[in-house]
Amino acid sequence: MTRLTKIIALMFLLTTVATTVAQAQVKWYSIEEAEVLARKSPRKIFIKVYTNWCGWCKEMDKSTFADPNIAKYLNENYYPVLLNAENKSNIAFNGNTYKFVADPKGGYNELAAFWLKSQMVYPTLVFLDENFNLIQGIGGYRKAAQFEMIMTYFGENHHKSTPWAKYEKNYTPLSFK
């Protein structure tokens, strides 16, 4: 193999890897951006509620949300949102304005408290339907395989007709579909 051939092969490999990595990333939106997009083209909204100090939140970013199957499915079926529960700015969503509430522990945004039902656990994974209604919030870290099952359960509306235990028992991972 000539040096030029090796360089061309390496460039092709690097381009392929870079393209794959770029496609495997979750496209995160603000809640305001997701609302605008969902009004134009209805789709469920997934919200990862986190804080800057949450170690398990960061671990989910590095593992669960870095999984190519997770990223692809979220990008195609949801408007994925990152919401810092301690955001001090006002958040406008669905005709309401949510404010920061200071407390001895530092504080929280009213929108996070609303979706988490004041159970401030991080991360919390929140699923909204196409009309911005809460489907469910699920507190705690989830590995990719666990999260995949959860996101498809809500994403494909199985929650409307199939009990979780039955869905979990019969689930086929995305990599095999």
C-alpha positions as CSV (number, residue, x, y, z in Angstrom):
1,M,0.0,0.0,0.0
2,T,1.5,3.3,-1.0
3,R,1.7,6.2,1.4
4,L,-0.9,8.2,-0.6
5,T,-3.3,5.2,-0.5
6,K,-2.8,4.9,3.3
7,I,-3.5,8.7,3.7
8,I,-6.6,8.4,1.6
9,A,-7.8,5.4,3.6
10,L,-7.1,7.1,6.9
11,M,-9.0,10.2,5.8
12,F,-12.0,8.1,4.7
13,L,-12.0,6.3,8.0
14,L,-11.8,9.5,10.0
15,T,-14.6,11.0,8.0
16,T,-16.7,8.0,8.5
17,V,-16.1,7.9,12.2
18,A,-16.7,11.7,12.5
19,T,-20.0,11.4,10.6
20,T,-21.1,8.4,12.7
21,V,-20.3,10.3,16.0
22,A,-22.1,13.4,14.8
23,Q,-25.2,11.4,13.9
24,A,-25.1,9.6,17.3
25,Q,-25.4,12.8,19.3
26,V,-28.7,13.9,20.9
27,K,-29.8,17.2,19.5
28,W,-30.8,19.0,22.8
29,Y,-33.3,21.9,22.8
30,S,-34.4,24.4,25.3
31,I,-37.9,23.9,26.5
32,E,-38.9,27.1,24.7
33,E,-37.4,25.8,21.4
34,A,-39.1,22.4,21.9
35,E,-42.5,24.1,22.4
36,V,-42.2,26.1,19.2
37,L,-41.1,23.0,17.2
38,A,-43.9,20.8,18.7
39,R,-46.5,23.4,17.8
40,K,-45.4,23.3,14.2
41,S,-44.7,19.6,14.0
42,P,-46.3,17.7,16.9
43,R,-44.0,15.2,18.7
44,K,-43.6,14.2,22.2
45,I,-41.1,16.0,24.4
46,F,-38.4,14.3,26.5
47,I,-36.9,16.4,29.3
48,K,-33.8,15.5,31.3
49,V,-34.0,17.5,34.5
50,Y,-30.6,17.9,36.0
51,T,-28.4,20.2,38.1
52,N,-24.7,21.2,37.5
53,W,-23.6,19.4,40.6
54,C,-25.3,16.1,39.8
55,G,-22.8,13.3,39.2
56,W,-25.3,10.8,37.9
57,C,-26.6,13.4,35.5
58,K,-23.1,13.7,34.0
59,E,-22.8,9.9,33.9
60,M,-26.0,9.6,31.9
61,D,-24.6,12.2,29.4
62,K,-21.4,10.1,29.0
63,S,-23.0,6.7,28.8
64,T,-26.8,6.6,28.2
65,F,-27.2,9.6,25.9
66,A,-23.9,8.8,24.1
67,D,-25.4,5.5,22.9
68,P,-26.1,5.8,19.1
69,N,-29.5,3.9,19.4
70,I,-30.6,6.2,22.2
71,A,-29.5,9.4,20.3
72,K,-31.1,8.3,17.0
73,Y,-34.4,7.3,18.6
74,L,-34.7,10.5,20.7
75,N,-33.9,12.7,17.8
76,E,-36.5,11.0,15.6
77,N,-39.3,10.6,18.0
78,Y,-39.0,13.4,20.6
79,Y,-37.8,16.9,21.0
80,P,-35.1,16.3,23.6
81,V,-34.7,19.0,26.2
82,L,-32.1,19.7,28.9
83,L,-33.6,21.6,31.9
84,N,-31.4,22.7,34.7
85,A,-33.7,22.5,37.8
86,E,-31.7,25.4,39.4
87,N,-32.1,27.7,36.4
88,K,-32.5,31.2,37.8
89,S,-34.0,32.7,34.6
90,N,-37.8,32.8,34.0
91,I,-39.0,30.0,31.8
92,A,-41.9,30.6,29.5
93,F,-43.7,27.3,28.6
94,N,-47.3,26.6,27.4
95,G,-48.6,30.0,28.3
96,N,-47.1,30.2,31.8
97,T,-44.0,31.7,33.2
98,Y,-42.0,29.7,35.8
99,K,-39.7,31.5,38.1
100,F,-36.7,30.7,40.3
101,V,-37.6,30.0,44.0
102,A,-34.7,30.6,46.4
103,D,-34.5,28.3,49.4
104,P,-31.8,27.3,52.0
105,K,-30.5,24.6,49.7
106,G,-30.0,27.0,46.8
107,G,-33.3,27.0,45.0
108,Y,-35.1,25.6,42.1
109,N,-37.2,26.6,39.1
110,E,-40.9,26.3,39.4
111,L,-41.2,24.3,36.2
112,A,-38.8,21.6,37.4
113,A,-40.8,21.4,40.7
114,F,-44.0,21.2,38.8
115,W,-42.9,18.3,36.6
116,L,-41.1,16.6,39.5
117,K,-44.1,17.1,41.8
118,S,-41.7,18.8,44.2
119,Q,-39.7,15.6,44.6
120,M,-36.4,17.1,43.5
121,V,-34.4,14.0,42.4
122,Y,-31.7,14.3,39.8
123,P,-31.7,13.3,37.1
124,T,-35.4,13.0,36.5
125,L,-36.6,11.9,33.1
126,V,-39.8,13.6,32.1
127,F,-42.0,12.6,29.2
128,L,-44.7,14.9,27.8
129,D,-47.2,14.0,25.1
130,E,-47.8,16.0,21.9
131,N,-50.1,18.4,23.8
132,F,-47.6,19.1,26.5
133,N,-49.3,17.0,29.1
134,L,-47.2,15.1,31.6
135,I,-47.1,11.4,30.7
136,Q,-44.6,10.5,33.5
137,G,-41.5,11.6,35.3
138,I,-39.0,8.9,36.3
139,G,-36.3,9.8,38.9
140,G,-32.8,8.4,38.9
141,Y,-30.0,7.3,36.7
142,R,-30.8,4.8,34.0
143,K,-28.3,2.8,31.9
144,A,-28.8,2.8,28.1
145,A,-30.7,-0.5,28.0
146,Q,-33.1,0.6,30.8
147,F,-33.6,4.0,29.2
148,E,-34.2,2.6,25.8
149,M,-37.0,0.5,27.0
150,I,-38.6,3.4,28.8
151,M,-38.3,5.9,25.9
152,T,-39.8,3.4,23.4
153,Y,-42.6,2.5,25.9
154,F,-43.8,6.1,25.9
155,G,-42.5,7.1,22.4
156,E,-44.6,4.4,20.8
157,N,-47.6,4.9,23.1
158,H,-47.4,1.4,24.6
159,H,-48.2,3.0,27.9
160,K,-51.7,3.5,26.7
161,S,-52.5,-0.2,26.3
162,T,-49.7,-2.4,27.7
163,P,-48.8,-2.8,31.3
164,W,-45.1,-2.0,32.0
165,A,-44.3,-5.6,33.2
166,K,-45.7,-7.1,30.0
167,Y,-43.8,-4.6,27.8
168,E,-40.6,-5.1,29.7
169,K,-40.9,-8.9,29.4
170,N,-41.5,-8.9,25.6
171,Y,-39.2,-5.9,24.7
172,T,-36.9,-6.3,21.7
173,P,-33.9,-3.9,21.8
174,L,-33.6,-1.3,19.1
175,S,-30.4,-2.8,17.8
176,F,-32.4,-6.0,16.9
177,K,-35.4,-4.3,15.3
